[in-house]
Amino acid sequence: MASCSIATTVHRVIELLVAGDYLSLERISTGQSLTPGQLAEAVREYGRTLRMPPGEVLPSLIAIFPIQDADPAAWSIDVDLWTEEEGHSDLTLQLELTESGRELCEVQIVDLHVL
């Protein structure tokens, strides 16, 4: 079975979040995830404009923690987000990714909060 790409999956999730496409995020999410309304509210409450981080810094914004004994393989992911106003922000997206055998991993959006 081919492995899913954590980097590609995280990039796609950030693109959708930055675009405010919360319904597409809901469609690619599996299991218990934040709802489109909860995501929109968290972004609105933060009060800044999300944007894609520069490509060269994106890998340094992603922390990957393998979930022990997961079958299929799974990872807990923390992603520091980027805003127009601040650059590197205090807003963190927490994901759980699971091996899917496809390019994109299965996604669960765990939280979006200020660290």
A tleap script that builds the chain and sets N, CA, C and O, in Angstrom:
source leaprc.protein.ff14SB
mol = sequence {
  NMET ALA SER CYS SER ILE ALA THR THR VAL
  HIE ARG VAL ILE GLU LEU LEU VAL ALA GLY
  ASP TYR LEU SER LEU GLU ARG ILE SER THR
  GLY GLN SER LEU THR PRO GLY GLN LEU ALA
  GLU ALA VAL ARG GLU TYR GLY ARG THR LEU
  ARG MET PRO PRO GLY GLU VAL LEU PRO SER
  LEU ILE ALA ILE PHE PRO ILE GLN ASP ALA
  ASP PRO ALA ALA TRP SER ILE ASP VAL ASP
  LEU TRP THR GLU GLU GLU GLY HIE SER ASP
  LEU THR LEU GLN LEU GLU LEU THR GLU SER
  GLY ARG GLU LEU CYS GLU VAL GLN ILE VAL
  ASP LEU HIE VAL CLEU
}
set mol.1.N position { 0.849 -1.185 0.000 }
set mol.1.CA position { 0.000 0.000 0.000 }
set mol.1.C position { 0.892 1.245 0.000 }
set mol.1.O position { 1.849 1.334 0.769 }
set mol.2.N position { 0.568 2.190 -0.862 }
set mol.2.CA position { 1.312 3.453 -0.925 }
set mol.2.C position { 0.985 4.294 0.308 }
set mol.2.O position { -0.115 4.228 0.857 }
set mol.3.N position { 1.959 5.073 0.718 }
set mol.3.CA position { 1.751 5.931 1.879 }
set mol.3.C position { 1.167 7.276 1.463 }
set mol.3.O position { 1.492 7.812 0.403 }
set mol.4.N position { 0.311 7.800 2.307 }
set mol.4.CA position { -0.200 9.142 2.060 }
set mol.4.C position { 0.909 10.147 2.370 }
set mol.4.O position { 1.858 9.840 3.090 }
set mol.5.N position { 0.774 11.336 1.821 }
set mol.5.CA position { 1.756 12.391 2.039 }
set mol.5.C position { 1.267 13.346 3.122 }
set mol.5.O position { 0.280 14.058 2.932 }
set mol.6.N position { 1.963 13.358 4.258 }
set mol.6.CA position { 1.602 14.270 5.344 }
set mol.6.C position { 1.737 15.712 4.868 }
set mol.6.O position { 0.846 16.529 5.101 }
set mol.7.N position { 2.852 16.031 4.198 }
set mol.7.CA position { 3.094 17.409 3.756 }
set mol.7.C position { 2.017 17.879 2.785 }
set mol.7.O position { 1.513 18.996 2.910 }
set mol.8.N position { 1.661 17.034 1.820 }
set mol.8.CA position { 0.635 17.407 0.841 }
set mol.8.C position { -0.715 17.596 1.519 }
set mol.8.O position { -1.455 18.526 1.200 }
set mol.9.N position { -1.029 16.710 2.453 }
set mol.9.CA position { -2.312 16.802 3.156 }
set mol.9.C position { -2.386 18.083 3.983 }
set mol.9.O position { -3.386 18.799 3.933 }
set mol.10.N position { -1.331 18.373 4.742 }
set mol.10.CA position { -1.324 19.581 5.568 }
set mol.10.C position { -1.424 20.830 4.690 }
set mol.10.O position { -2.161 21.762 5.015 }
set mol.11.N position { -0.691 20.850 3.591 }
set mol.11.CA position { -0.738 21.995 2.669 }
set mol.11.C position { -2.163 22.211 2.169 }
set mol.11.O position { -2.640 23.345 2.125 }
set mol.12.N position { -2.847 21.126 1.793 }
set mol.12.CA position { -4.224 21.232 1.287 }
set mol.12.C position { -5.171 21.750 2.372 }
set mol.12.O position { -6.028 22.590 2.096 }
set mol.13.N position { -5.022 21.258 3.589 }
set mol.13.CA position { -5.879 21.719 4.688 }
set mol.13.C position { -5.661 23.216 4.936 }
set mol.13.O position { -6.624 23.961 5.117 }
set mol.14.N position { -4.409 23.652 4.945 }
set mol.14.CA position { -4.126 25.078 5.159 }
set mol.14.C position { -4.705 25.910 4.016 }
set mol.14.O position { -5.281 26.971 4.262 }
set mol.15.N position { -4.565 25.451 2.775 }
set mol.15.CA position { -5.139 26.184 1.634 }
set mol.15.C position { -6.632 26.393 1.822 }
set mol.15.O position { -7.133 27.500 1.628 }
set mol.16.N position { -7.344 25.341 2.198 }
set mol.16.CA position { -8.792 25.449 2.385 }
set mol.16.C position { -9.139 26.361 3.555 }
set mol.16.O position { -10.096 27.131 3.478 }
set mol.17.N position { -8.370 26.278 4.637 }
set mol.17.CA position { -8.614 27.136 5.795 }
set mol.17.C position { -8.387 28.599 5.435 }
set mol.17.O position { -9.200 29.455 5.786 }
set mol.18.N position { -7.296 28.895 4.740 }
set mol.18.CA position { -6.981 30.270 4.329 }
set mol.18.C position { -8.071 30.810 3.396 }
set mol.18.O position { -8.437 31.982 3.473 }
set mol.19.N position { -8.587 29.943 2.512 }
set mol.19.CA position { -9.639 30.348 1.574 }
set mol.19.C position { -10.994 30.499 2.265 }
set mol.19.O position { -11.946 30.996 1.664 }
set mol.20.N position { -11.082 30.070 3.531 }
set mol.20.CA position { -12.370 30.123 4.226 }
set mol.20.C position { -13.348 29.096 3.705 }
set mol.20.O position { -14.558 29.244 3.877 }
set mol.21.N position { -12.832 28.042 3.063 }
set mol.21.CA position { -13.679 26.997 2.481 }
set mol.21.C position { -13.925 25.911 3.527 }
set mol.21.O position { -13.425 24.792 3.414 }
set mol.22.N position { -14.698 26.266 4.536 }
set mol.22.CA position { -14.938 25.375 5.667 }
set mol.22.C position { -15.772 24.158 5.275 }
set mol.22.O position { -15.629 23.096 5.880 }
set mol.23.N position { -16.636 24.294 4.278 }
set mol.23.CA position { -17.435 23.149 3.835 }
set mol.23.C position { -16.550 22.091 3.183 }
set mol.23.O position { -16.763 20.897 3.392 }
set mol.24.N position { -15.554 22.517 2.391 }
set mol.24.CA position { -14.626 21.543 1.801 }
set mol.24.C position { -13.786 20.880 2.886 }
set mol.24.O position { -13.482 19.691 2.796 }
set mol.25.N position { -13.411 21.643 3.908 }
set mol.25.CA position { -12.688 21.045 5.029 }
set mol.25.C position { -13.543 19.971 5.707 }
set mol.25.O position { -13.038 18.916 6.094 }
set mol.26.N position { -14.828 20.249 5.844 }
set mol.26.CA position { -15.722 19.263 6.439 }
set mol.26.C position { -15.803 18.015 5.561 }
set mol.26.O position { -15.837 16.894 6.070 }
set mol.27.N position { -15.835 18.214 4.233 }
set mol.27.CA position { -15.934 17.081 3.313 }
set mol.27.C position { -14.695 16.189 3.347 }
set mol.27.O position { -14.815 14.973 3.194 }
set mol.28.N position { -13.494 16.771 3.547 }
set mol.28.CA position { -12.289 15.937 3.556 }
set mol.28.C position { -11.985 15.383 4.942 }
set mol.28.O position { -11.072 14.573 5.103 }
set mol.29.N position { -12.745 15.817 5.937 }
set mol.29.CA position { -12.507 15.368 7.306 }
set mol.29.C position { -13.266 14.072 7.578 }
set mol.29.O position { -14.337 13.826 7.023 }
set mol.30.N position { -12.681 13.258 8.442 }
set mol.30.CA position { -13.328 12.015 8.858 }
set mol.30.C position { -13.474 12.042 10.375 }
set mol.30.O position { -12.753 12.766 11.061 }
set mol.31.N position { -14.385 11.272 10.882 }
set mol.31.CA position { -14.517 11.170 12.336 }
set mol.31.C position { -14.972 12.476 12.960 }
set mol.31.O position { -15.602 13.306 12.305 }
set mol.32.N position { -14.649 12.648 14.225 }
set mol.32.CA position { -15.042 13.839 14.967 }
set mol.32.C position { -14.107 14.990 14.611 }
set mol.32.O position { -12.924 14.961 14.951 }
set mol.33.N position { -14.619 15.972 13.948 }
set mol.33.CA position { -13.848 17.157 13.581 }
set mol.33.C position { -14.631 18.393 13.967 }
set mol.33.O position { -15.831 18.334 14.234 }
set mol.34.N position { -13.926 19.519 13.991 }
set mol.34.CA position { -14.628 20.781 14.200 }
set mol.34.C position { -15.582 21.005 13.037 }
set mol.34.O position { -15.272 20.648 11.900 }
set mol.35.N position { -16.714 21.581 13.309 }
set mol.35.CA position { -17.694 21.865 12.260 }
set mol.35.C position { -17.261 23.112 11.488 }
set mol.35.O position { -16.425 23.878 11.967 }
set mol.36.N position { -17.830 23.321 10.281 }
set mol.36.CA position { -17.527 24.554 9.555 }
set mol.36.C position { -17.801 25.799 10.393 }
set mol.36.O position { -17.028 26.756 10.352 }
set mol.37.N position { -18.886 25.791 11.147 }
set mol.37.CA position { -19.211 26.936 11.999 }
set mol.37.C position { -18.183 27.160 13.096 }
set mol.37.O position { -17.829 28.302 13.392 }
set mol.38.N position { -17.700 26.081 13.699 }
set mol.38.CA position { -16.680 26.206 14.744 }
set mol.38.C position { -15.371 26.740 14.176 }
set mol.38.O position { -14.714 27.565 14.811 }
set mol.39.N position { -14.983 26.279 12.985 }
set mol.39.CA position { -13.766 26.780 12.345 }
set mol.39.C position { -13.902 28.262 12.022 }
set mol.39.O position { -13.003 29.052 12.311 }
set mol.40.N position { -15.038 28.637 11.417 }
set mol.40.CA position { -15.263 30.035 11.060 }
set mol.40.C position { -15.235 30.922 12.297 }
set mol.40.O position { -14.663 32.012 12.269 }
set mol.41.N position { -15.848 30.460 13.382 }
set mol.41.CA position { -15.887 31.231 14.626 }
set mol.41.C position { -14.482 31.402 15.204 }
set mol.41.O position { -14.135 32.493 15.656 }
set mol.42.N position { -13.673 30.348 15.196 }
set mol.42.CA position { -12.309 30.436 15.734 }
set mol.42.C position { -11.482 31.441 14.941 }
set mol.42.O position { -10.736 32.226 15.525 }
set mol.43.N position { -11.608 31.423 13.611 }
set mol.43.CA position { -10.867 32.369 12.775 }
set mol.43.C position { -11.373 33.786 13.029 }
set mol.43.O position { -10.578 34.717 13.162 }
set mol.44.N position { -12.702 33.953 13.096 }
set mol.44.CA position { -13.282 35.281 13.344 }
set mol.44.C position { -12.829 35.830 14.693 }
set mol.44.O position { -12.465 37.001 14.797 }
set mol.45.N position { -12.851 34.995 15.718 }
set mol.45.CA position { -12.442 35.432 17.058 }
set mol.45.C position { -10.963 35.809 17.103 }
set mol.45.O position { -10.576 36.702 17.856 }
set mol.46.N position { -10.139 35.139 16.306 }
set mol.46.CA position { -8.718 35.482 16.295 }
set mol.46.C position { -8.518 36.890 15.728 }
set mol.46.O position { -7.596 37.601 16.127 }
set mol.47.N position { -9.389 37.287 14.795 }
set mol.47.CA position { -9.418 38.670 14.338 }
set mol.47.C position { -8.325 39.089 13.363 }
set mol.47.O position { -8.064 40.279 13.190 }
set mol.48.N position { -7.698 38.125 12.737 }
set mol.48.CA position { -6.663 38.445 11.753 }
set mol.48.C position { -6.935 37.647 10.485 }
set mol.48.O position { -7.747 36.722 10.482 }
set mol.49.N position { -6.244 38.016 9.404 }
set mol.49.CA position { -6.467 37.397 8.108 }
set mol.49.C position { -5.448 36.284 7.879 }
set mol.49.O position { -4.246 36.535 7.781 }
set mol.50.N position { -5.946 35.050 7.795 }
set mol.50.CA position { -5.054 33.923 7.536 }
set mol.50.C position { -4.477 34.009 6.131 }
set mol.50.O position { -5.139 34.477 5.205 }
set mol.51.N position { -3.235 33.553 5.981 }
set mol.51.CA position { -2.643 33.441 4.659 }
set mol.51.C position { -1.699 32.250 4.653 }
set mol.51.O position { -1.292 31.759 5.706 }
set mol.52.N position { -1.359 31.795 3.462 }
set mol.52.CA position { -0.414 30.693 3.335 }
set mol.52.C position { 0.956 31.171 3.809 }
set mol.52.O position { 1.386 32.264 3.442 }
set mol.53.N position { 1.639 30.381 4.607 }
set mol.53.CA position { 3.006 30.747 4.983 }
set mol.53.C position { 3.921 30.629 3.772 }
set mol.53.O position { 3.625 29.872 2.848 }
set mol.54.N position { 5.026 31.367 3.765 }
set mol.54.CA position { 5.975 31.210 2.665 }
set mol.54.C position { 6.410 29.750 2.575 }
set mol.54.O position { 6.608 29.089 3.594 }
set mol.55.N position { 6.556 29.259 1.355 }
set mol.55.CA position { 6.887 27.857 1.128 }
set mol.55.C position { 8.121 27.389 1.858 }
set mol.55.O position { 8.181 26.250 2.322 }
set mol.56.N position { 9.113 28.265 1.963 }
set mol.56.CA position { 10.368 27.844 2.597 }
set mol.56.C position { 10.246 27.665 4.109 }
set mol.56.O position { 11.055 26.954 4.705 }
set mol.57.N position { 9.253 28.293 4.741 }
set mol.57.CA position { 9.111 28.150 6.187 }
set mol.57.C position { 8.045 27.130 6.580 }
set mol.57.O position { 8.002 26.696 7.731 }
set mol.58.N position { 7.186 26.746 5.640 }
set mol.58.CA position { 6.087 25.844 5.974 }
set mol.58.C position { 6.556 24.575 6.685 }
set mol.58.O position { 5.955 24.210 7.695 }
set mol.59.N position { 7.595 23.884 6.214 }
set mol.59.CA position { 8.001 22.659 6.929 }
set mol.59.C position { 8.372 22.901 8.396 }
set mol.59.O position { 8.172 22.018 9.230 }
set mol.60.N position { 8.901 24.063 8.719 }
set mol.60.CA position { 9.294 24.345 10.106 }
set mol.60.C position { 8.093 24.655 10.994 }
set mol.60.O position { 8.234 24.718 12.215 }
set mol.61.N position { 6.921 24.849 10.408 }
set mol.61.CA position { 5.715 25.173 11.168 }
set mol.61.C position { 4.902 23.935 11.531 }
set mol.61.O position { 3.883 24.033 12.214 }
set mol.62.N position { 5.357 22.769 11.070 }
set mol.62.CA position { 4.597 21.529 11.249 }
set mol.62.C position { 5.325 20.619 12.234 }
set mol.62.O position { 6.486 20.269 12.018 }
set mol.63.N position { 4.645 20.237 13.313 }
set mol.63.CA position { 5.185 19.273 14.276 }
set mol.63.C position { 4.411 17.970 14.112 }
set mol.63.O position { 3.181 17.964 14.154 }
set mol.64.N position { 5.133 16.867 13.923 }
set mol.64.CA position { 4.523 15.564 13.649 }
set mol.64.C position { 4.837 14.608 14.795 }
set mol.64.O position { 5.995 14.424 15.169 }
set mol.65.N position { 3.783 14.002 15.347 }
set mol.65.CA position { 3.932 13.056 16.450 }
set mol.65.C position { 3.233 11.753 16.073 }
set mol.65.O position { 2.004 11.706 16.029 }
set mol.66.N position { 4.005 10.684 15.798 }
set mol.66.CA position { 3.368 9.401 15.471 }
set mol.66.C position { 2.500 8.921 16.636 }
set mol.66.O position { 2.881 9.058 17.799 }
set mol.67.N position { 1.347 8.366 16.322 }
set mol.67.CA position { 0.458 7.810 17.338 }
set mol.67.C position { 0.845 6.334 17.500 }
set mol.67.O position { 0.733 5.542 16.564 }
set mol.68.N position { 1.292 5.993 18.684 }
set mol.68.CA position { 1.784 4.646 18.956 }
set mol.68.C position { 0.688 3.598 18.772 }
set mol.68.O position { -0.464 3.798 19.159 }
set mol.69.N position { 1.080 2.486 18.176 }
set mol.69.CA position { 0.220 1.307 17.999 }
set mol.69.C position { -1.012 1.572 17.141 }
set mol.69.O position { -1.962 0.789 17.180 }
set mol.70.N position { -1.018 2.650 16.372 }
set mol.70.CA position { -2.152 2.924 15.488 }
set mol.70.C position { -2.081 1.988 14.280 }
set mol.70.O position { -1.009 1.779 13.711 }
set mol.71.N position { -3.208 1.437 13.899 }
set mol.71.CA position { -3.288 0.581 12.719 }
set mol.71.C position { -4.586 0.893 12.003 }
set mol.71.O position { -5.651 0.503 12.482 }
set mol.72.N position { -4.537 1.584 10.870 }
set mol.72.CA position { -3.334 1.954 10.131 }
set mol.72.C position { -2.557 3.084 10.834 }
set mol.72.O position { -3.024 3.672 11.809 }
set mol.73.N position { -1.370 3.359 10.306 }
set mol.73.CA position { -0.506 4.393 10.885 }
set mol.73.C position { -1.254 5.719 10.981 }
set mol.73.O position { -2.051 6.063 10.108 }
set mol.74.N position { -0.982 6.460 12.063 }
set mol.74.CA position { -1.641 7.752 12.270 }
set mol.74.C position { -0.671 8.698 12.961 }
set mol.74.O position { 0.268 8.276 13.635 }
set mol.75.N position { -0.923 9.984 12.776 }
set mol.75.CA position { -0.046 11.014 13.324 }
set mol.75.C position { -0.877 12.146 13.904 }
set mol.75.O position { -1.915 12.514 13.353 }
set mol.76.N position { -0.415 12.693 15.014 }
set mol.76.CA position { -0.963 13.919 15.571 }
set mol.76.C position { -0.094 15.051 15.025 }
set mol.76.O position { 1.133 14.994 15.106 }
set mol.77.N position { -0.730 16.068 14.475 }
set mol.77.CA position { -0.021 17.145 13.790 }
set mol.77.C position { -0.425 18.485 14.400 }
set mol.77.O position { -1.610 18.771 14.570 }
set mol.78.N position { 0.579 19.302 14.727 }
set mol.78.CA position { 0.342 20.690 15.139 }
set mol.78.C position { 0.928 21.579 14.053 }
set mol.78.O position { 2.083 21.412 13.659 }
set mol.79.N position { 0.125 22.528 13.570 }
set mol.79.CA position { 0.566 23.430 12.508 }
set mol.79.C position { 0.418 24.865 12.993 }
set mol.79.O position { -0.690 25.313 13.286 }
set mol.80.N position { 1.528 25.583 13.078 }
set mol.80.CA position { 1.470 27.010 13.372 }
set mol.80.C position { 0.993 27.720 12.112 }
set mol.80.O position { 1.503 27.473 11.019 }
set mol.81.N position { 0.015 28.600 12.271 }
set mol.81.CA position { -0.539 29.293 11.108 }
set mol.81.C position { 0.110 30.661 10.922 }
set mol.81.O position { 0.870 31.121 11.774 }
set mol.82.N position { -0.194 31.296 9.812 }
set mol.82.CA position { 0.421 32.539 9.364 }
set mol.82.C position { -0.697 33.521 9.084 }
set mol.82.O position { -1.731 33.134 8.539 }
set mol.83.N position { -0.513 34.800 9.448 }
set mol.83.CA position { -1.519 35.811 9.124 }
set mol.83.C position { -0.873 36.973 8.380 }
set mol.83.O position { 0.341 37.170 8.425 }
set mol.84.N position { -1.722 37.733 7.696 }
set mol.84.CA position { -1.259 38.935 6.991 }
set mol.84.C position { -0.642 39.930 7.978 }
set mol.84.O position { 0.384 40.549 7.696 }
set mol.85.N position { -1.287 40.071 9.136 }
set mol.85.CA position { -0.892 41.093 10.098 }
set mol.85.C position { 0.361 40.728 10.883 }
set mol.85.O position { 1.164 41.606 11.198 }
set mol.86.N position { 0.542 39.450 11.207 }
set mol.86.CA position { 1.617 39.038 12.107 }
set mol.86.C position { 2.739 38.249 11.445 }
set mol.86.O position { 3.843 38.173 11.984 }
set mol.87.N position { 2.472 37.670 10.297 }
set mol.87.CA position { 3.378 36.646 9.803 }
set mol.87.C position { 3.116 35.401 10.632 }
set mol.87.O position { 1.971 34.964 10.741 }
set mol.88.N position { 4.163 34.819 11.222 }
set mol.88.CA position { 4.014 33.642 12.078 }
set mol.88.C position { 3.130 34.023 13.261 }
set mol.88.O position { 3.482 34.914 14.035 }
set mol.89.N position { 1.986 33.356 13.407 }
set mol.89.CA position { 1.015 33.738 14.433 }
set mol.89.C position { 1.018 32.761 15.604 }
set mol.89.O position { 1.738 31.762 15.599 }
set mol.90.N position { 0.198 33.069 16.605 }
set mol.90.CA position { 0.007 32.195 17.763 }
set mol.90.C position { -1.125 31.197 17.538 }
set mol.90.O position { -1.415 30.384 18.416 }
set mol.91.N position { -1.762 31.249 16.378 }
set mol.91.CA position { -2.885 30.358 16.080 }
set mol.91.C position { -2.341 29.014 15.605 }
set mol.91.O position { -1.512 28.947 14.697 }
set mol.92.N position { -2.822 27.952 16.235 }
set mol.92.CA position { -2.346 26.608 15.921 }
set mol.92.C position { -3.513 25.721 15.509 }
set mol.92.O position { -4.561 25.696 16.154 }
set mol.93.N position { -3.301 24.999 14.424 }
set mol.93.CA position { -4.263 24.018 13.925 }
set mol.93.C position { -3.782 22.645 14.367 }
set mol.93.O position { -2.633 22.278 14.121 }
set mol.94.N position { -4.655 21.886 15.017 }
set mol.94.CA position { -4.308 20.531 15.428 }
set mol.94.C position { -5.101 19.539 14.584 }
set mol.94.O position { -6.326 19.608 14.484 }
set mol.95.N position { -4.356 18.615 13.981 }
set mol.95.CA position { -4.943 17.612 13.109 }
set mol.95.C position { -4.560 16.226 13.590 }
set mol.95.O position { -3.570 16.047 14.300 }
set mol.96.N position { -5.352 15.259 13.196 }
set mol.96.CA position { -4.947 13.862 13.289 }
set mol.96.C position { -5.058 13.306 11.882 }
set mol.96.O position { -6.127 13.344 11.272 }
set mol.97.N position { -3.955 12.791 11.371 }
set mol.97.CA position { -3.923 12.221 10.027 }
set mol.97.C position { -3.768 10.718 10.142 }
set mol.97.O position { -3.051 10.219 11.010 }
set mol.98.N position { -4.451 9.996 9.252 }
set mol.98.CA position { -4.403 8.539 9.248 }
set mol.98.C position { -4.066 8.070 7.844 }
set mol.98.O position { -4.542 8.625 6.853 }
set mol.99.N position { -3.230 7.031 7.778 }
set mol.99.CA position { -2.848 6.443 6.497 }
set mol.99.C position { -4.099 6.067 5.705 }
set mol.99.O position { -5.032 5.461 6.233 }
set mol.100.N position { -4.093 6.441 4.425 }
set mol.100.CA position { -5.253 6.192 3.576 }
set mol.100.C position { -4.927 5.324 2.364 }
set mol.100.O position { -5.831 4.795 1.716 }
set mol.101.N position { -3.619 5.174 2.052 }
set mol.101.CA position { -3.245 4.465 0.838 }
set mol.101.C position { -3.387 5.332 -0.406 }
set mol.101.O position { -3.152 4.864 -1.519 }
set mol.102.N position { -3.767 6.581 -0.224 }
set mol.102.CA position { -3.891 7.548 -1.325 }
set mol.102.C position { -2.921 8.696 -1.067 }
set mol.102.O position { -2.223 8.706 -0.053 }
set mol.103.N position { -2.874 9.670 -1.988 }
set mol.103.CA position { -1.952 10.793 -1.795 }
set mol.103.C position { -2.281 11.590 -0.539 }
set mol.103.O position { -1.391 11.924 0.243 }
set mol.104.N position { -3.567 11.893 -0.347 }
set mol.104.CA position { -3.970 12.635 0.849 }
set mol.104.C position { -4.329 11.662 1.963 }
set mol.104.O position { -5.027 10.673 1.741 }
set mol.105.N position { -3.844 11.957 3.152 }
set mol.105.CA position { -4.181 11.165 4.338 }
set mol.105.C position { -5.628 11.464 4.726 }
set mol.105.O position { -6.196 12.474 4.312 }
set mol.106.N position { -6.214 10.572 5.526 }
set mol.106.CA position { -7.503 10.889 6.128 }
set mol.106.C position { -7.265 11.970 7.177 }
set mol.106.O position { -6.275 11.926 7.907 }
set mol.107.N position { -8.177 12.940 7.249 }
set mol.107.CA position { -7.989 14.123 8.091 }
set mol.107.C position { -9.065 14.199 9.159 }
set mol.107.O position { -10.252 14.018 8.887 }
set mol.108.N position { -8.631 14.468 10.363 }
set mol.108.CA position { -9.548 14.846 11.430 }
set mol.108.C position { -9.041 16.171 11.979 }
set mol.108.O position { -7.889 16.266 12.402 }
set mol.109.N position { -9.893 17.198 11.978 }
set mol.109.CA position { -9.520 18.503 12.522 }
set mol.109.C position { -9.870 18.485 14.003 }
set mol.109.O position { -11.042 18.500 14.379 }
set mol.110.N position { -8.833 18.453 14.838 }
set mol.110.CA position { -9.016 18.307 16.270 }
set mol.110.C position { -9.307 19.636 16.948 }
set mol.110.O position { -10.198 19.725 17.793 }
set mol.111.N position { -8.541 20.693 16.570 }
set mol.111.CA position { -8.725 21.973 17.249 }
set mol.111.C position { -8.075 23.078 16.427 }
set mol.111.O position { -7.204 22.823 15.596 }
set mol.112.N position { -8.505 24.287 16.669 }
set mol.112.CA position { -7.930 25.498 16.103 }
set mol.112.C position { -7.951 26.509 17.244 }
set mol.112.O position { -9.016 26.989 17.631 }
set mol.113.N position { -6.766 26.835 17.785 }
set mol.113.CA position { -6.724 27.661 18.991 }
set mol.113.C position { -5.415 28.438 19.084 }
set mol.113.O position { -4.457 28.180 18.355 }
set mol.114.N position { -5.408 29.386 19.997 }
set mol.114.CA position { -4.202 30.159 20.278 }
set mol.114.C position { -3.378 29.385 21.280 }
set mol.114.O position { -3.874 28.967 22.326 }
set mol.115.N position { -2.109 29.199 20.948 }
set mol.115.CA position { -1.207 28.504 21.884 }
set mol.115.C position { -0.508 29.500 22.767 }
set mol.115.O position { 0.292 29.115 23.620 }
savepdb mol mol.pdb
quit
